[in-house]
Amino acid sequence: MTIRFDGRVAIVTGAGNGLGRAHALGLAARGAKVVVNDFGGARDGTGGSLGPAETVVEEIRKAGGEAMADGADVSRMDQVEAMVAKATAQWGSVDLLVANAGILRDKSFAKMEPDDFRKVIDVHLIGTFNCCKAVWNGMRERNYGRIVVTTSSSGLFGNFGQANYGAAKAAMAGLMNVLAEEGRKSNIRVNTISPTAATRMTEELLPPEAQELLKPEAITPAVLYLLGEDAPTRTIMGAGAGSFAVIRIMETEGINLPPVDWTPDAIAAHFAEIADPSQAKALEGAFQQTQKYVAQAMARLGQANK
């Protein structure tokens, strides 16, 4: 089966360089019309120029594809709504969204200023919300949509000096979980990519040989899969250097304690059993956890009454 996007309209944010550029080129090569969005700022979000987006649009057009450049600041809802309106006016719809735009303002937590925390949250988290919100109603009306948001191992697993970035990126998993649930009845599938790539954001952190392996183009196949007609939903996919994996948030089976043992001391005494990963599961929704805890409590009461 060949995954194609003929007749589909895609928005890719942060598409002037790195990962976003690779995703935009990949979508266009498989038939999508692409809005190449890039604010065109520096890594820390300052400045701004339409030049990078226009360069990618020119690449797509030279290869025979259709594209338009857009310089919307994703942290500004009015600009994002204008971008979606422009794409819809030109091509009739927005079917696919890759929320990729991001900035870095790395500092240890002790040295991090509130403005640096807030700005990173604004671009990554609020920017992703803005983009999803701006395309959501149109996708619902047409009963079709595919959205990929971008997380990071820094958020899922932690990385020194990135409290702002890590917090924003961990939030992507929560946003995806809810949007995937709410989008099911409208055939909107929402997934998350966790990329490891050599980009402008990581160029100072990696040796040349690693940068060659960690090309942005190695991530794009996973993104295109998650945008496909037969894509899963509510999946976090890790990708880098040709490796692909699925990341899950797990909960141990745990144990139920009688009221007499609802103490920190009893938890300490039973912690190895509570933390035993052998029967851990990825729960399918918040209420599933509630149901599990009630079932365990009822089972313990039943045994106590025998």
C-alpha positions as CSV (number, residue, x, y, z in Angstrom):
1,M,0.0,0.0,0.0
2,T,1.3,3.4,-1.0
3,I,0.3,6.3,1.3
4,R,-0.7,9.3,-0.8
5,F,-2.3,12.7,-0.1
6,D,-3.7,13.6,-3.5
7,G,-6.5,16.2,-3.0
8,R,-5.6,16.8,0.6
9,V,-4.6,20.2,2.0
10,A,-1.9,20.3,4.8
11,I,-0.6,23.0,7.1
12,V,2.9,22.4,8.5
13,T,4.1,24.9,11.1
14,G,7.7,25.7,11.6
15,A,8.3,24.5,8.1
16,G,11.0,26.9,7.0
17,N,13.8,24.7,8.3
18,G,14.7,21.3,9.8
19,L,11.9,18.9,10.6
20,G,9.0,21.1,9.4
21,R,10.7,21.6,6.0
22,A,11.2,17.8,5.7
23,H,7.6,17.2,6.5
24,A,6.3,19.8,4.1
25,L,8.5,18.4,1.2
26,G,7.4,14.9,2.1
27,L,3.7,15.8,2.0
28,A,4.0,17.7,-1.3
29,A,6.0,14.8,-2.9
30,R,3.0,12.5,-2.1
31,G,0.4,14.9,-3.6
32,A,-0.7,17.2,-0.8
33,K,-1.1,21.0,-1.3
34,V,0.9,22.5,1.5
35,V,0.8,25.6,3.6
36,V,4.4,26.2,4.6
37,N,4.1,28.2,7.8
38,D,7.2,29.7,9.4
39,F,7.5,32.9,11.5
40,G,11.1,33.0,10.4
41,G,12.6,34.0,13.7
42,A,15.7,32.9,15.5
43,R,15.9,29.8,17.7
44,D,14.7,31.8,20.7
45,G,11.7,33.2,18.9
46,T,13.0,36.7,18.2
47,G,13.0,38.4,14.8
48,G,10.8,37.2,11.9
49,S,11.0,36.8,8.1
50,L,8.9,35.1,5.5
51,G,12.1,34.2,3.6
52,P,12.6,30.6,5.0
53,A,9.0,29.6,4.2
54,E,9.2,31.1,0.7
55,T,12.4,29.1,0.0
56,V,10.6,25.9,0.9
57,V,7.6,26.8,-1.2
58,E,9.9,27.4,-4.2
59,E,11.4,23.9,-3.7
60,I,8.0,22.4,-3.7
61,R,6.9,24.2,-6.8
62,K,10.1,23.4,-8.7
63,A,9.4,19.7,-8.0
64,G,5.9,20.1,-9.5
65,G,3.9,20.5,-6.2
66,E,1.5,23.2,-4.9
67,A,2.3,25.3,-1.9
68,M,1.9,28.7,-0.3
69,A,4.0,30.5,2.3
70,D,2.6,31.9,5.5
71,G,4.3,33.8,8.3
72,A,1.7,33.4,11.1
73,D,3.0,33.5,14.6
74,V,1.4,30.4,16.0
75,S,1.1,31.9,19.5
76,R,-1.3,34.4,18.0
77,M,-4.8,33.0,17.4
78,D,-5.8,35.8,15.0
79,Q,-2.9,35.1,12.8
80,V,-3.5,31.3,12.9
81,E,-7.2,31.8,12.0
82,A,-6.2,34.0,9.1
83,M,-3.8,31.3,7.8
84,V,-6.5,28.7,7.9
85,A,-9.0,31.0,6.2
86,K,-6.5,31.7,3.5
87,A,-5.8,28.0,2.8
88,T,-9.5,27.3,2.9
89,A,-10.3,30.1,0.4
90,Q,-7.5,28.9,-1.9
91,W,-8.0,25.2,-1.7
92,G,-11.3,24.5,-0.1
93,S,-10.3,22.8,3.2
94,V,-7.6,22.0,5.6
95,D,-7.4,18.2,6.0
96,L,-4.0,17.7,7.6
97,L,-2.1,19.6,10.3
98,V,1.5,19.1,11.5
99,A,2.0,21.3,14.6
100,N,5.8,21.4,14.6
101,A,6.8,25.1,15.3
102,G,9.0,25.6,18.3
103,I,11.7,27.6,20.0
104,L,14.3,27.0,22.7
105,R,15.3,29.2,25.7
106,D,17.3,26.7,27.7
107,K,18.5,27.5,31.2
108,S,18.8,25.7,34.4
109,F,15.7,26.1,36.5
110,A,17.5,28.2,39.1
111,K,18.4,30.7,36.3
112,M,15.2,30.6,34.2
113,E,13.3,33.8,34.1
114,P,9.4,33.7,34.0
115,D,9.4,35.3,30.6
116,D,11.5,32.5,29.2
117,F,9.2,29.9,30.6
118,R,6.1,31.7,29.4
119,K,7.4,32.3,25.8
120,V,8.3,28.7,25.3
121,I,4.9,27.6,26.6
122,D,3.2,30.2,24.3
123,V,4.9,28.9,21.1
124,H,4.8,25.1,21.8
125,L,1.7,24.5,23.8
126,I,-0.6,27.6,23.1
127,G,0.6,27.6,19.5
128,T,-0.4,23.9,19.1
129,F,-3.7,24.6,20.7
130,N,-4.3,27.5,18.4
131,C,-3.6,25.5,15.3
132,C,-5.7,22.6,16.3
133,K,-8.6,24.8,17.3
134,A,-8.4,26.8,14.1
135,V,-8.8,23.6,11.9
136,W,-11.1,21.6,14.2
137,N,-14.5,22.8,13.2
138,G,-13.7,22.5,9.5
139,M,-12.5,18.9,10.1
140,R,-15.7,18.1,12.0
141,E,-17.9,19.5,9.3
142,R,-16.1,17.5,6.6
143,N,-15.9,14.4,8.8
144,Y,-12.2,14.1,8.1
145,G,-9.0,15.2,9.7
146,R,-5.5,14.1,10.6
147,I,-3.4,16.0,13.2
148,V,0.1,15.3,14.3
149,V,1.5,17.3,17.3
150,T,5.1,17.3,18.3
151,T,6.4,16.1,21.7
152,S,10.0,15.5,22.8
153,S,12.0,13.0,24.9
154,S,12.9,16.1,27.0
155,G,9.3,16.3,28.0
156,L,8.5,12.6,28.2
157,F,11.7,11.6,29.9
158,G,13.4,14.8,31.1
159,N,16.5,16.8,30.2
160,F,18.6,19.2,32.2
161,G,18.0,22.9,31.5
162,Q,14.7,22.5,29.7
163,A,12.0,23.0,32.3
164,N,10.0,25.3,30.0
165,Y,10.4,23.1,26.8
166,G,9.9,19.8,28.8
167,A,6.7,21.1,30.4
168,A,5.3,22.2,27.0
169,K,6.3,19.0,25.3
170,A,4.9,16.7,28.0
171,A,1.6,18.6,27.7
172,M,1.3,17.4,24.1
173,A,0.5,13.9,25.3
174,G,-2.4,15.2,27.4
175,L,-3.7,17.3,24.5
176,M,-3.5,14.4,22.1
177,N,-5.3,12.0,24.5
178,V,-8.3,14.3,24.8
179,L,-8.5,15.5,21.1
180,A,-8.2,11.9,19.9
181,E,-11.2,10.9,22.1
182,E,-13.2,13.9,21.0
183,G,-12.3,13.5,17.4
184,R,-13.3,9.8,17.0
185,K,-16.9,10.4,16.0
186,S,-15.8,12.9,13.3
187,N,-13.1,10.7,11.8
188,I,-10.4,13.1,13.2
189,R,-7.3,11.1,14.2
190,V,-4.8,12.8,16.5
191,N,-1.3,11.5,17.0
192,T,2.1,12.6,18.4
193,I,5.6,12.4,17.0
194,S,8.6,12.4,19.4
195,P,11.5,13.2,17.0
196,T,15.3,12.9,17.6
197,A,16.9,14.8,14.8
198,A,19.8,17.1,14.1
199,T,18.2,20.5,13.4
200,R,18.9,24.1,14.1
201,M,17.6,23.4,17.6
202,T,20.2,20.7,18.4
203,E,23.2,21.7,16.2
204,E,25.5,22.6,19.1
205,L,24.7,19.4,21.0
206,L,25.7,16.7,18.6
207,P,28.9,15.6,16.9
208,P,29.0,15.7,13.0
209,E,28.7,11.9,12.6
210,A,25.6,11.8,14.7
211,Q,24.1,14.8,12.9
212,E,24.5,12.9,9.6
213,L,22.5,9.9,11.0
214,L,19.9,12.1,12.6
215,K,18.6,13.8,9.5
216,P,15.2,15.4,9.7
217,E,14.2,13.4,6.7
218,A,14.5,10.3,8.8
219,I,11.5,11.5,11.0
220,T,9.2,12.4,8.1
221,P,8.1,8.8,7.2
222,A,6.6,8.4,10.7
223,V,4.8,11.7,10.4
224,L,3.4,10.8,7.0
225,Y,2.2,7.4,8.3
226,L,0.4,9.2,11.2
227,L,-1.3,11.5,8.7
228,G,-2.5,8.7,6.4
229,E,-6.1,7.7,5.8
230,D,-5.6,4.5,7.8
231,A,-3.5,6.1,10.6
232,P,-4.0,5.0,14.2
233,T,-5.2,7.6,16.7
234,R,-3.8,8.5,20.2
235,T,-0.4,7.1,19.4
236,I,3.0,8.6,20.4
237,M,5.6,7.5,17.9
238,G,9.3,7.9,18.5
239,A,11.6,8.3,15.5
240,G,15.2,9.1,14.7
241,A,18.1,7.8,12.5
242,G,15.8,5.2,10.9
243,S,14.5,3.8,14.2
244,F,10.8,3.9,15.0
245,A,9.1,3.1,18.2
246,V,5.8,3.5,20.1
247,I,5.9,5.3,23.5
248,R,3.2,4.5,26.1
249,I,2.3,6.0,29.5
250,M,1.9,3.0,31.7
251,E,0.3,2.3,35.1
252,T,1.2,-0.6,37.3
253,E,-1.6,-2.9,38.5
254,G,-1.0,-1.7,42.0
255,I,-2.7,-3.0,45.1
256,N,-5.7,-2.0,47.3
257,L,-5.2,-1.4,51.0
258,P,-7.8,-1.6,53.7
259,P,-8.7,1.6,55.5
260,V,-6.5,0.7,58.5
261,D,-3.5,0.8,56.1
262,W,-4.3,4.1,54.5
263,T,-1.0,5.5,55.9
264,P,2.3,6.6,54.3
265,D,3.9,3.9,56.4
266,A,1.8,1.1,54.9
267,I,2.6,2.5,51.4
268,A,6.3,2.4,52.2
269,A,6.0,-1.2,53.4
270,H,4.2,-2.2,50.2
271,F,5.9,0.0,47.7
272,A,7.7,-2.7,45.9
273,E,4.4,-4.5,45.2
274,I,2.7,-1.2,44.3
275,A,5.5,-0.4,41.8
276,D,5.8,-3.9,40.3
277,P,5.9,-3.3,36.5
278,S,5.1,-6.9,35.5
279,Q,1.3,-6.2,34.9
280,A,1.6,-2.6,33.9
281,K,-0.9,-1.4,31.3
282,A,-1.4,1.7,29.1
283,L,-4.9,2.8,30.1
284,E,-7.3,3.9,27.4
285,G,-8.9,6.8,29.3
286,A,-9.2,8.6,32.6
287,F,-12.3,6.7,33.7
288,Q,-10.6,3.3,33.1
289,Q,-8.3,4.2,36.1
290,T,-11.4,5.0,38.2
291,Q,-13.0,1.7,37.3
292,K,-9.9,-0.2,38.1
293,Y,-9.6,1.3,41.6
294,V,-13.2,0.7,42.4
295,A,-13.0,-2.9,41.1
296,Q,-10.0,-3.6,43.3
297,A,-11.7,-2.0,46.3
298,M,-14.9,-4.1,45.7
299,A,-12.8,-7.3,45.3
300,R,-11.0,-6.6,48.6
301,L,-14.3,-6.0,50.4
302,G,-15.7,-9.2,48.9
303,Q,-12.8,-11.2,50.2
304,A,-13.1,-9.5,53.7
305,N,-16.8,-10.4,53.9
306,K,-16.2,-14.1,53.2
